[in-house]
Amino acid sequence: MKNQSNTNTFNIHYPMKKLFMSMAVALMLPISVLAQDVQLNVHPDQAKNVIPKEIYGQFAEHLGRCIYGGIWVGPDSNIPNVQGYRKDVFEALKALEVPVMRWPGGCFADEYHWMDGVGPQENRPRLVNNNWGGTVEDNSFGTHEFLNLCEMLGCEPYISGNVGSGSVEEMAKWVEYMTSDTNSTMAELRRKNGRDKAWKVKYFGVGNESWGCGGDMTPEYYSDLYRRYAIYARNYGDNRLYRIASGANSTDNNWTEVCMRKIGHRMNGISVHFYAVRDWGTENDPETGIPMGKKGWALTFTDQEYYNIVSKALQIEDCVVDHMRVMDRFDPQKRIGLLVDEWGTWYNVEKGTNPGWLYQQSTVRDAIVAALSLDIFHKYTDRIKMANIAQVVNVLQSMILTNEKNPMDPCVLTPTYHVFKMYNVHKEATYVPSDLVCNYISVNAKEQIPTVSRTVSCDKNGVMHISLTNMDLNNQHVVAINIDGMKVKSAEGEIITAPDVHAFNDFGKADEVKPVAFKGAKVDKKGQLLVTLPAHSVVTITVK
């Protein structure tokens, strides 16, 4: 490709940090772009790593209306339900093919005492959720309700154990209660409470955010606690726990280093949390005059804010690469997994809602963030074994929304939900390496973002799928795709976009943003695939 006079082109299969360092000047894209301005070269012969389905994990915390009014309404509710699970939400999650769900937190996990959530509903104690808005928690959704939901959805449960305010004995008995088929006291209590056969529980987190709301610990202190707690989280029968250490806050590589040194292979995985959030202080939005608040708004954002959030989301690549580099020093065989078990966008709560409930809308911008984040995770599955977007219903970058004011209204599927469903073709497919050459857009004096992101994979039947995201707000881009050893015969797929990047789905207008048939792919006489990506769009195509 030839460089245009005011455009730089770069290969983007390296982490963004390296690219930023190599760029002396950040230049804006021209208003119009030439045909075939993006080149994608695909290398099927280099494919080896399978994308774990757990990359598409969900997170359900006792926070706001995620559990109560979102997932759970109770069997006696007049809202249509399936054994107490809100019916439309349950059906939407079933259709999404959720592979793993993390529960009960989050910050809530380290104040959660599991015995409060088992036994007859009328006998369960009530408590105040001090972390999230002072909501009264009635414990009607507990261990049985969560694990039964996972069974009904066909997904793996991921339990977060209480290290911050719990005891070793409490955690040990919870594992026994859930997974032991002996005649021990805990197993017999489970049977008394209505569950004869033990559940299968694979993923078990030993604490959450132990550097913050989970105990405000140093990594040295937490590492010692992990070793003590984890040894009593035993395997029963053929159930084998995948024990996960509470990992770093974003880019805190020292936390990872200490845990790798002091815990080592006593853990199967270690987590990291990263949110696409910008601290805007208290200045007013320059277009609307509305105070932006600390995190900006989900719906009223400027072009600059759009690019800032997308740029921040892309920085998750540098974050995970830096943590993986630390892990490689201690574990070159990559036996310990990295789990990005909290990620997503984070804005101010919608006006008129409880500030502690973290309810925000989801626009096309969030769909783009979801797609590019998944693209990044796919690249590093030799180390990244799970990711859990925050959160599944009514909280932060959620899949599903329910109406607080009119609970009988049908639930709404967000643009992020549609991206996850569109990307299902990549689950358990083999990741195909590719080289992408494209233009860059300047965000500020120090940051640039590429115009296009991508994932290429081949499923178990050898069918290739290519996902492309155009991050450019105003310009379409034409991607010329060459696949080594293959002449493309046909390509068809779906697209998620809208005329306005602020578009979102809401009660009464649930289909403003949804996948539709994509008509922008064609094959030239040489078997090269040309894909025209509209501005701010996500596309997935099947190539034959």
MARZA-365857 format. One line per 3 residues: their letters; for each residue y, x, z of C-alpha. Coordinates in steps of 0.2 Angstrom, whole numbers, plus 5000, padded with zeros to 4 digits. Each point is the difference from the previous one (the first is absolute). Layout:
BEGIN
a) Y:X:Z | ...
! end
This chain:
BEGIN
mkn) 5000:5000:5000 | 5018:5006:4996 | 5012:4999:5014
qsn) 5015:4989:4997 | 5017:5006:5003 | 5002:4992:5017
tnt) 4982:4998:5005 | 4988:5011:5009 | 4981:4998:4997
fni) 4987:5006:5013 | 4981:4999:5003 | 4999:4989:5016
hyp) 4982:5004:5005 | 5007:5011:5014 | 5007:4994:5016
mkk) 5018:4994:4999 | 5007:5014:5012 | 4995:5013:4987
lfm) 5008:4991:4986 | 5016:4998:5010 | 5001:5018:5004
sma) 4998:5005:4981 | 5014:4989:4995 | 5017:5008:5000
val) 5010:4985:4994 | 4996:4981:5002 | 5005:4991:4984
mlp) 5001:4981:4997 | 4990:4992:4986 | 5010:4994:4986
isv) 5003:4981:4998 | 4988:5000:4985 | 4984:5010:4999
laq) 4990:5005:4984 | 4983:4994:4995 | 4985:5008:5008
dvq) 5011:5009:5013 | 4985:5001:5012 | 4984:5010:4996
lnv) 4983:4997:5010 | 4985:5011:4996 | 4984:4994:5008
hpd) 4986:5011:5004 | 4983:4990:5003 | 4990:5016:5001
qak) 5009:5005:5015 | 4996:4984:5010 | 4990:5003:5016
nvi) 5008:4991:5015 | 4996:4982:5004 | 5014:4990:5006
pke) 4995:4992:5017 | 5002:4981:5001 | 5007:5004:5018
iyg) 5016:5006:4991 | 5004:4982:4999 | 4999:4996:5018
qfa) 5010:4987:5010 | 5008:5001:5017 | 5001:4985:5012
ehl) 5009:5002:5016 | 5005:4988:5014 | 5018:5000:4994
grc) 5011:4985:4995 | 4990:4988:4990 | 4987:5011:4993
iyg) 4986:4994:5010 | 5006:4983:5008 | 5007:4989:4986
giw) 4994:5013:4987 | 4982:5003:5001 | 4995:4989:5015
vgp) 5005:4982:5003 | 4985:4995:5011 | 4986:4988:4995
dsn) 5010:4985:5008 | 5015:5002:4989 | 5006:4987:4988
ipn) 5003:5015:4988 | 4985:5001:4988 | 4989:5014:5007
vqg) 4983:5008:4999 | 4993:5001:5018 | 5018:5003:5006
yrk) 5005:5012:4986 | 5014:4993:4990 | 4991:4994:4984
dvf) 5012:5005:4986 | 5003:5017:5008 | 4981:5003:5002
eal) 4997:4995:4982 | 5014:5012:4994 | 4993:5014:5010
kal) 4982:4996:4994 | 5007:5001:4982 | 5009:5016:5003
evp) 4983:5008:5005 | 5007:5008:5016 | 4989:5016:5003
vmr) 5005:5004:5018 | 5012:4992:5013 | 5008:5009:5015
wpg) 5003:4991:5016 | 5007:4996:5013 | 5014:5013:4997
gcf) 5011:5010:4999 | 5010:5001:5016 | 4991:4984:5006
ade) 4984:5010:5001 | 5005:5011:5014 | 5004:4985:5011
yhw) 4985:4989:4995 | 4986:4998:5012 | 4985:4993:4990
mdg) 4993:4990:5015 | 5015:4989:4999 | 4995:4994:4983
vgp) 4981:4995:5003 | 4992:4985:5008 | 5006:4982:5000
qen) 5017:4997:4992 | 5006:4991:5015 | 4996:5014:5012
rpr) 5009:5014:4991 | 5016:5006:5008 | 5017:5000:4992
lvn) 5011:5015:4999 | 5017:5005:4993 | 5000:5010:4985
nnw) 5013:5013:5006 | 5000:5010:4984 | 5004:4986:4988
ggt) 5013:4987:5004 | 4993:4995:5017 | 4988:4987:4992
ved) 4988:4992:5012 | 4982:5006:4995 | 4987:4987:5004
nsf) 4985:5011:4995 | 4992:4986:4990 | 4997:5013:4986
gth) 4989:5014:5007 | 4985:5010:4997 | 4989:4986:4994
efl) 5013:4992:4989 | 5005:5017:4992 | 4982:5006:4997
nlc) 4994:4983:4993 | 5015:5000:4988 | 4995:5017:4993
eml) 4982:4994:4998 | 5006:4984:4991 | 5011:5011:4989
gce) 4987:5013:4997 | 5011:5014:5006 | 4998:5014:5012
pyi) 5009:4998:5017 | 5011:5015:5006 | 5002:4998:5019
sgn) 5015:5009:5009 | 4995:5004:5017 | 5012:5001:5015
vgs) 5003:5017:5006 | 5018:4998:5006 | 4997:4987:5014
gsv) 4981:4999:5000 | 4986:5009:5008 | 4985:5010:4993
eem) 4989:4987:5008 | 5009:4986:4992 | 4999:5008:4982
akw) 4981:5004:5003 | 4996:4982:5005 | 5009:4993:4985
vey) 4990:5011:4988 | 4984:4995:5009 | 5005:4981:5000
mts) 5003:5000:4981 | 4985:5011:4994 | 4986:5001:5013
dtn) 4984:4989:4997 | 4993:5005:5017 | 4998:4989:5015
stm) 5015:5009:5008 | 5013:4991:5010 | 5013:5001:4986
ael) 4987:4995:4987 | 4995:4985:5010 | 5018:4995:5003
rrk) 5003:5000:4982 | 4985:4988:4998 | 5006:4989:5014
ngr) 5017:4999:4990 | 4991:4994:4984 | 4995:5015:4990
dka) 4981:5005:5001 | 4999:5014:4987 | 5011:5015:5002
wkv) 5014:5003:4987 | 5001:5015:4989 | 5016:5009:5004
kyf) 5002:5016:4990 | 5018:5005:5002 | 5007:5003:5018
gvg) 5017:5007:5004 | 5002:5010:5016 | 5018:4994:5004
nes) 5015:4997:4989 | 5016:5009:4998 | 4997:5010:5016
wgc) 5015:5010:4996 | 5011:4984:5003 | 4996:4982:5005
ggd) 4982:5005:5004 | 5004:5011:5014 | 5014:5012:4996
mtp) 4988:5015:5000 | 5001:5018:4994 | 4986:5004:4987
eyy) 4992:5012:5013 | 4999:4986:5013 | 4994:4987:4987
sdl) 4986:5012:4994 | 4993:5002:5017 | 5000:4982:5003
yrr) 4992:4997:4983 | 4986:5011:5004 | 4997:4991:5016
yai) 5001:4982:4993 | 4991:5003:4984 | 4984:5007:5008
yar) 4998:4983:5010 | 5002:4990:4984 | 4982:5001:4996
nyg) 4988:4996:4986 | 4988:4985:5003 | 4985:4997:4990
dnr) 5004:5004:4982 | 5018:4997:5001 | 5010:5016:4997
lyr) 5018:5001:5005 | 5012:5009:4989 | 5012:5006:5014
ias) 5019:5002:4995 | 5012:5010:5010 | 5018:4993:5001
gan) 5010:5011:4988 | 5017:5005:4996 | 5017:4991:4998
std) 5004:5003:4982 | 5003:5019:4997 | 4996:5006:5017
nnw) 4987:5014:4994 | 4999:5008:5017 | 4992:4984:5007
tev) 4986:5002:4987 | 4998:5018:5003 | 4998:4998:5018
cmr) 4987:4986:4998 | 4991:5010:4987 | 4999:5015:5011
kig) 4996:4991:5017 | 4989:4985:4994 | 4993:5007:4983
hrm) 4984:4992:4995 | 4999:4989:5015 | 5010:4988:4989
ngi) 4995:4993:4983 | 5017:4996:4995 | 5019:5002:5005
svh) 5014:4988:4996 | 5017:5001:4994 | 5014:4987:4999
fya) 5014:5000:4987 | 5012:4986:4996 | 5012:4999:4986
vrd) 5016:4997:5010 | 5018:5006:4999 | 5012:5001:5014
wgt) 5016:4992:4993 | 5009:4999:5017 | 5012:4986:5001
end) 5011:5001:4984 | 5002:4984:4989 | 4991:4997:4984
pet) 5013:5006:4986 | 4995:4985:4989 | 4998:4986:5013
gip) 5011:5006:5014 | 4986:4995:5012 | 4996:5012:5014
mgk) 4984:5010:4994 | 4994:5003:5017 | 4989:5015:5004
kgw) 4986:4998:4987 | 5009:4990:4986 | 4994:4983:4994
alt) 4985:4995:4990 | 5009:4988:4988 | 5018:5006:4999
ftd) 4999:5018:4994 | 5010:5010:4988 | 4994:5011:4986
qey) 5003:5015:5011 | 4990:4992:5014 | 4986:4996:4988
yni) 4998:5018:4995 | 5002:5006:5018 | 4985:4990:5005
vsk) 4990:5005:4985 | 5004:5018:5003 | 4995:4999:5019
alq) 4984:4992:4995 | 4996:5014:4988 | 5002:5012:5014
ied) 4984:4994:5008 | 4992:5012:4988 | 5008:5016:5007
cvv) 4996:4993:5018 | 4981:4998:4996 | 4999:5016:4990
dhm) 5008:5010:5015 | 4988:4992:5012 | 4985:5004:4989
rvm) 5005:5018:4999 | 5000:5001:5019 | 4983:4992:5000
drf) 4993:5011:4986 | 5003:5015:5011 | 4988:4993:5014
dpq) 4988:4990:4989 | 4999:5007:4983 | 4984:4990:4996
kri) 5011:4984:5003 | 4988:4992:5012 | 5015:4992:5009
gll) 5009:4986:4991 | 5018:4996:5000 | 5004:4982:5003
vde) 5017:4993:4995 | 4997:4985:5011 | 5018:4994:5001
wgt) 5012:5001:4984 | 5012:4989:4991 | 5018:4994:4999
wyn) 5010:4996:5015 | 5017:4991:4999 | 5010:4989:5012
vek) 4992:4984:5005 | 5005:4985:4990 | 5016:4991:5007
gtn) 4996:4987:5013 | 4983:5007:5005 | 4994:5008:5016
pgw) 5005:5019:4999 | 4984:5004:5008 | 4989:4992:4987
lyq) 5004:5011:4986 | 5000:4986:4987 | 5007:5006:4983
qst) 4999:4994:4982 | 4991:5009:4986 | 5008:5003:4983
vrd) 4996:5008:4984 | 5006:5016:5008 | 4986:4999:5013
aiv) 4987:4997:4986 | 5006:5017:4992 | 4999:5009:5017
aal) 4982:4993:5003 | 4995:5006:4982 | 5007:5017:5001
sld) 4993:5003:5018 | 4983:4995:4995 | 5001:5012:4985
ifh) 5004:5014:5012 | 4985:4996:5011 | 4988:4999:4986
kyt) 5004:5019:4996 | 4995:5006:5016 | 4984:4991:5004
dri) 4990:5016:5004 | 5010:4999:5016 | 5008:4983:5002
kma) 4986:4988:5004 | 5010:4984:5005 | 5018:4993:4999
nia) 5006:4984:5009 | 5016:4991:4994 | 5010:4993:5014
qvv) 4997:4985:5002 | 4989:4987:4993 | 5009:4984:5004
nvl) 5019:4996:5004 | 5004:5018:5006 | 5009:5014:4990
qsm) 4992:5002:4983 | 4988:4986:5001 | 4988:4993:4988
ilt) 5002:4982:5005 | 5014:4990:5008 | 4999:4983:5009
nek) 5014:4989:5005 | 5006:5000:5018 | 5011:4984:4998
npm) 4987:4990:4990 | 4983:5007:5004 | 4991:4988:4989
dpc) 5008:5007:4984 | 4988:5010:4990 | 5000:5019:5003
vlt) 5009:5011:4988 | 4993:5015:4991 | 5012:5015:4999
pty) 5003:5012:4986 | 4991:5013:5010 | 4985:4988:5001
hvf) 4999:4999:4981 | 5001:5019:4998 | 4985:5002:5012
kmy) 4990:4988:4991 | 5005:5007:4983 | 4995:5017:5006
nvh) 4982:4994:5006 | 4993:5008:4984 | 5003:5017:5007
kea) 4990:4997:5016 | 4984:5011:5000 | 5004:5006:4983
tyv) 5001:5018:4995 | 5017:5007:5000 | 5005:5008:4983
psd) 5012:5014:5001 | 5015:4999:4988 | 5016:5010:4995
lvc) 5016:4990:4999 | 5016:5006:4992 | 5015:4989:5003
nyi) 5018:4999:5004 | 5008:5000:5017 | 5013:4990:5008
svn) 5013:5007:5012 | 5001:4991:5017 | 5012:5012:5008
ake) 5004:5018:5000 | 4984:5005:5007 | 4987:4987:4995
qip) 4993:4994:4983 | 4986:4988:4995 | 4989:5000:4985
tvs) 5002:4985:4988 | 4981:4996:5000 | 4986:5001:5012
rtv) 4981:4998:4995 | 4982:4998:5005 | 4986:5002:4988
scd) 4982:4996:5005 | 4983:4996:4993 | 4989:4987:5009
kng) 4981:5000:5002 | 4998:4993:4983 | 5010:5014:4992
vmh) 5015:4988:4996 | 5017:5009:5001 | 5014:4992:5009
isl) 5018:5007:4999 | 5014:4994:5012 | 5018:5005:4996
tnm) 5016:4996:5010 | 5017:5002:4993 | 5012:5004:5014
dln) 5015:4999:4989 | 5011:4985:5004 | 5009:4998:4983
nqh) 4989:5008:4986 | 4984:4997:4992 | 4989:5016:4997
vva) 4986:5002:4987 | 4985:5010:5006 | 4990:5009:4987
ini) 4982:5001:5007 | 4987:5013:4993 | 4983:4999:5007
dgm) 4989:5016:4998 | 4985:4996:4989 | 5004:4982:4998
kvk) 5009:4990:4986 | 5006:4984:5008 | 4995:4984:4991
sae) 5008:4987:5011 | 5010:4998:5016 | 5005:4984:5009
gei) 5006:4997:5018 | 5013:4992:5012 | 5018:5003:5005
ita) 5010:4997:5016 | 5018:4999:4997 | 5015:4989:4999
pdv) 5017:5000:4992 | 5008:5004:5017 | 4993:5013:5011
haf) 5006:4989:5015 | 4988:4987:4995 | 4988:4994:5013
ndf) 4987:4986:5004 | 5005:4987:5013 | 4996:4983:5007
gka) 5003:4988:4986 | 5001:5014:4987 | 4983:5009:5002
dev) 4998:5006:4983 | 5016:5009:4996 | 4991:5016:4999
kpv) 4982:5000:4995 | 4988:5009:4988 | 5001:4994:4982
afk) 4992:5007:4984 | 5007:5016:4994 | 5004:5001:4981
gak) 5008:5017:5000 | 4985:5011:4995 | 4995:5005:4983
vdk) 4989:5012:4991 | 5006:5011:4986 | 4990:5006:4985
kgq) 4995:5016:5009 | 4993:4991:5015 | 5014:5004:5011
llv) 5005:4986:5012 | 5019:4996:5001 | 5005:4990:5015
tlp) 5018:4993:5002 | 5005:4998:5018 | 5014:4988:5004
ahs) 5012:5005:5013 | 4994:4999:5018 | 4982:4994:4996
vvt) 4982:5004:5005 | 4987:4999:4986 | 4981:5002:5001
itv) 4990:5000:4983 | 4982:5001:4996 | 4996:5013:4986
k) 4986:4999:4988
! end
